[in-house]
Amino acid sequence: MKRIATGLISAAMLAAIPMPALAENPDETAQIIDEGLGQSQVQQLAHELVDQIGPRLTNSTNMRRAEAWAVEKMRELGLQNVRKEGFEFGRGWDYIASDVRMIAPRPLELAALPVAWTPGTNGTIEAEIVVAPIAKKEHFEAYRGKLAGKIVLITKPGTGDEPGTAPFRRLDNGEIAKRDAIDLPSFDPDSLERRREQSDYALELDEFLRSEGAVAWVKKSYRDGKLLHGTGYTFESGKTPSLPGFEIAAEDYRRLTRLAKTGPAPRLSLMAETRFVDDDTQAYNIIGEISGSDPKAGYVMAGAHFDSWFAADGAVDNGAGSVTVLEAARILKAIGAKPKRTIRFALWGAEEQGLHGSLAYIRRHMMEREGEEGLSPRELGREWRYLYPATPKPGYSQMKAYFNMDNGSGKFRGIHAEGNVGAEKLMRSWLSPFADLGASQVVAGNTGGTDHVYFQAVGLPAFQFVQDPLDYFARLHHTNADTFDHLRPDDLRQTSTVMAGVLLAAANDEDALPREPIPQAPQDSDPFDYKYPDED
């Protein structure tokens, strides 16, 4: 009994001793790391988005479900000013079912998908194939009178692309160091006309095949390994192709072309059940905020594209980036962060069809260009950056930094400065607390093909993280293998933690990142060049 009483007295004495100030007001970086690594919700968020909702083709029925989920999730997290910002896009398209078989010279089920934004078959089509490699309008004439009643295989079969390197890899320091260089800009004034021709080609090919009496067309998957994509871009209202289109796995496609070469030509059975969605031609960006304490200080921003292709569930492209953005917001709300600048979180729409969502945000809030009014969504994506002069809007000065994630679920290794060398020192200071998590390097190099591009193109400080590639480009990007099981949960805990920390540091720093100049019309990089008449 005496020992028990002594223990009680000692406990009481300890309770009366004041705790260190650090325990009452712990370091915010330590809080971020503790919350992000120890209380992570990335797997739950990914499960809801990827497993329960699934693919998110722009303006599809599933995308509308995902948009409602994202708005509700941001509100649950306690973000302020949660909203959908709409922009004109075009038709939605739902994939329901398909079946593709060879029925002669022997029965065989083929790995295949319909091509997005092509019509269904309205039942089953049975016809003989004809191999007619067509890559541009100049090839049409060679096949006139030869395609009636046929299923036309339009891709050259090739000979296979078995990989010679491991499909899964992480970056070493040497590979990251190679990115610490700035490429000289290059501009060809003829490039816009070539882009116009390329963007019109799909409808021109469809019209040619229809006029020749073809019943459907087929392209080869651009990866081996029975990987499929189904990507297509004929989404504009009033510009829908008339023939069903399919993508067949490379191995199956080449078998068909070999059989056609030796004869008799195979017969195929094609069925695709699809539907167009026309109730709302607007696509949407989903945006929420943690309000800053100084309304005059502007905002910092993180974003990821929310849409995906339909062949799988859009897990690494870009469910990974989307859940990282949401988890970074959750972490900051969970620790009670009170940033000086507002922190804005964006899930972009219609990235896969040409960065339409981030461009719409720039046009709404940041910059206008002479001649942009009246252009269709496709024309804007193709031509906007070529229009001059460019004039900043009042909101241009408010954005202090933008950070983008869109390279799979590999951990962050650093940040691309995107040629903004003046920003490197400040970003290194923001990133330095996370060196022990593997994210430490700031490299000068540029990246492209995703939503930071239009910010960067108008002189705003916008950056893409350096990420371990894993098997993103090797087998997951846009393919039917892009499912939850290929996400790396531990890497996503790290990406969310680093993103939250960098955003808070950027929001609180007294210094702001330097901006690059307002864009001006570029000069021809090779003014003395000559081209062949048919040269691309």
Beta strands, then each sheet from edge to edge (+ up, - down):
strand 1: 80-88
strand 2: 92-104
strand 3: 108-109
strand 4: 112-114
strand 5: 124-131
strand 6: 151-153
strand 7: 216-220
strand 8: 245-248
strand 9: 267-277
strand 10: 282-290
strand 11: 299-305
strand 12: 342-348
strand 13: 367-369
strand 14: 390-392
strand 15: 399-404
strand 16: 412-416
strand 17: 441-443
strand 18: 462-467
sheet 1: 1+ 10- 12+ 11+ 15+ 18+ 16- 17-
sheet 2: 3+ 2- 9+ 5- 6- 7- 8- 4+
sheet 3: 13+ 14-
end
